Amino acid sequence: MAEVTPYTAKPRAKVETSAFDPAAAFNTTIEPPVALRDFAAEGFAQSKEAYNKAKSAADDAVALLTDMYATAMKGGADYGRKLIEIGHANAESAFEFAGKLLAVHSLSEMIELAATYTRERFETLSEQSRQLSIIAEKVAMETAEPIRDGISRAAKKVA
């Protein structure tokens, strides 16, 4: 029989790896062209300037609306107080008239009292309406003032 000899591995020759390293391919720095870099910087500066102008305009608008609403609320409260005052005066007048009607002794006295009361009420109502219209006009003017000022400030910024 033939003799069996154990297999022994022969040493392999060292294989050189390729010079291409895929990881190194992603670590390279690519410089963009100077014109592209300048264009991007200029675009960023313009965008930042536009943002700052828009932010300033928005801040001005918020301040304007805040002033306008505060003025309108104050004016509305003044108008409401005047309405309550007028309602109170009218209620007192009506109760006073009712008391006088109870003291009337004749039909002619009642007609005279009613005519006097109606004339006085008409005059009072005219005066009350005038007072309310003065308050409403004042509120409208004071509410419009912040808008007018805001528009003139905006016009000065643009000019």
RAKAZI-V68915 format. One record per residue. N is the residue number from 1. RES is the residue in one letter. SS is DSSP state (2 for helix, 1 for strand, 0 for the rest). PHI is phi in degrees with one decimal (* if undefined). OMEGA is omega in whole degrees, 0 to 359 (999 if undefined). Layout:
BEGIN
n & res & ss & phi & omega
N & RES & SS & PHI & OMEGA
N & RES & SS & PHI & OMEGA
END
This chain:
BEGIN
n & res & ss & phi & omega
1 & M & 0 & * & 184
2 & A & 0 & -85.8 & 183
3 & E & 0 & -84.1 & 181
4 & V & 0 & -98.3 & 178
5 & T & 0 & -107.2 & 180
6 & P & 0 & -67.3 & 181
7 & Y & 0 & -80.0 & 175
8 & T & 0 & -120.3 & 182
9 & A & 0 & -75.5 & 178
10 & K & 0 & -87.7 & 178
11 & P & 0 & -63.1 & 181
12 & R & 0 & -86.2 & 176
13 & A & 0 & -76.8 & 181
14 & K & 0 & -69.7 & 181
15 & V & 0 & -95.2 & 178
16 & E & 0 & -79.0 & 176
17 & T & 0 & -84.0 & 182
18 & S & 0 & -65.9 & 180
19 & A & 0 & -76.4 & 181
20 & F & 0 & -79.6 & 178
21 & D & 0 & -116.5 & 184
22 & P & 2 & -62.6 & 180
23 & A & 2 & -65.7 & 181
24 & A & 2 & -69.5 & 180
25 & A & 2 & -64.7 & 181
26 & F & 2 & -89.1 & 181
27 & N & 0 & -94.8 & 182
28 & T & 0 & -78.5 & 179
29 & T & 0 & -100.7 & 179
30 & I & 0 & -110.3 & 179
31 & E & 0 & -89.0 & 177
32 & P & 0 & -72.9 & 178
33 & P & 0 & -61.3 & 182
34 & V & 2 & -59.6 & 181
35 & A & 2 & -62.8 & 179
36 & L & 2 & -66.5 & 179
37 & R & 2 & -63.6 & 179
38 & D & 2 & -64.6 & 178
39 & F & 2 & -61.9 & 180
40 & A & 2 & -64.9 & 179
41 & A & 2 & -64.5 & 179
42 & E & 2 & -66.0 & 177
43 & G & 2 & -63.1 & 178
44 & F & 2 & -64.4 & 180
45 & A & 2 & -62.8 & 178
46 & Q & 2 & -65.5 & 179
47 & S & 2 & -64.0 & 179
48 & K & 2 & -64.3 & 178
49 & E & 2 & -63.6 & 178
50 & A & 2 & -63.6 & 178
51 & Y & 2 & -61.8 & 181
52 & N & 2 & -63.0 & 177
53 & K & 2 & -65.6 & 180
54 & A & 2 & -65.2 & 178
55 & K & 2 & -63.8 & 178
56 & S & 2 & -62.6 & 179
57 & A & 2 & -64.2 & 179
58 & A & 2 & -66.4 & 177
59 & D & 2 & -62.2 & 178
60 & D & 2 & -63.5 & 180
61 & A & 2 & -64.9 & 179
62 & V & 2 & -64.2 & 179
63 & A & 2 & -63.0 & 179
64 & L & 2 & -62.0 & 180
65 & L & 2 & -65.6 & 179
66 & T & 2 & -62.6 & 178
67 & D & 2 & -62.3 & 182
68 & M & 2 & -63.5 & 181
69 & Y & 2 & -68.1 & 178
70 & A & 2 & -63.7 & 179
71 & T & 2 & -65.7 & 180
72 & A & 2 & -64.6 & 179
73 & M & 2 & -64.6 & 179
74 & K & 2 & -62.8 & 179
75 & G & 2 & -63.5 & 177
76 & G & 2 & -63.6 & 178
77 & A & 2 & -66.9 & 177
78 & D & 2 & -61.6 & 180
79 & Y & 2 & -64.0 & 179
80 & G & 2 & -62.8 & 177
81 & R & 2 & -61.4 & 180
82 & K & 2 & -65.7 & 177
83 & L & 2 & -62.5 & 178
84 & I & 2 & -65.1 & 178
85 & E & 2 & -60.3 & 179
86 & I & 2 & -65.5 & 179
87 & G & 2 & -61.1 & 178
88 & H & 2 & -63.0 & 180
89 & A & 2 & -62.5 & 180
90 & N & 2 & -67.5 & 178
91 & A & 2 & -65.9 & 177
92 & E & 2 & -60.7 & 180
93 & S & 2 & -63.5 & 180
94 & A & 2 & -65.4 & 178
95 & F & 2 & -65.7 & 178
96 & E & 2 & -63.7 & 179
97 & F & 2 & -64.2 & 179
98 & A & 2 & -62.7 & 178
99 & G & 2 & -64.4 & 179
100 & K & 2 & -66.8 & 180
101 & L & 2 & -64.3 & 180
102 & L & 2 & -68.3 & 182
103 & A & 0 & -92.1 & 182
104 & V & 0 & -71.5 & 181
105 & H & 0 & -109.5 & 181
106 & S & 0 & -143.4 & 180
107 & L & 2 & -66.4 & 180
108 & S & 2 & -65.1 & 178
109 & E & 2 & -66.6 & 179
110 & M & 2 & -66.1 & 179
111 & I & 2 & -64.7 & 179
112 & E & 2 & -64.2 & 179
113 & L & 2 & -62.9 & 180
114 & A & 2 & -65.4 & 179
115 & A & 2 & -65.3 & 179
116 & T & 2 & -64.4 & 180
117 & Y & 2 & -61.7 & 181
118 & T & 2 & -63.5 & 179
119 & R & 2 & -62.6 & 180
120 & E & 2 & -62.5 & 179
121 & R & 2 & -64.3 & 179
122 & F & 2 & -62.6 & 178
123 & E & 2 & -63.4 & 179
124 & T & 2 & -63.9 & 180
125 & L & 2 & -62.8 & 177
126 & S & 2 & -62.6 & 178
127 & E & 2 & -65.2 & 179
128 & Q & 2 & -64.2 & 177
129 & S & 2 & -63.9 & 178
130 & R & 2 & -62.8 & 179
131 & Q & 2 & -62.4 & 179
132 & L & 2 & -65.2 & 180
133 & S & 2 & -68.9 & 176
134 & I & 2 & -64.1 & 179
135 & I & 2 & -64.5 & 181
136 & A & 2 & -62.8 & 178
137 & E & 2 & -64.5 & 179
138 & K & 2 & -62.2 & 179
139 & V & 2 & -62.2 & 180
140 & A & 2 & -62.4 & 180
141 & M & 2 & -66.7 & 181
142 & E & 2 & -69.3 & 178
143 & T & 2 & -73.0 & 181
144 & A & 2 & -76.3 & 183
145 & E & 2 & -59.2 & 177
146 & P & 2 & -60.9 & 179
147 & I & 2 & -66.8 & 180
148 & R & 2 & -60.7 & 179
149 & D & 2 & -63.5 & 179
150 & G & 2 & -63.0 & 179
151 & I & 2 & -66.2 & 180
152 & S & 2 & -68.0 & 176
153 & R & 2 & -64.9 & 180
154 & A & 2 & -64.5 & 180
155 & A & 2 & -65.0 & 179
156 & K & 2 & -66.9 & 179
157 & K & 2 & -65.7 & 182
158 & V & 2 & -70.3 & 184
159 & A & 0 & -71.4 & 999
END
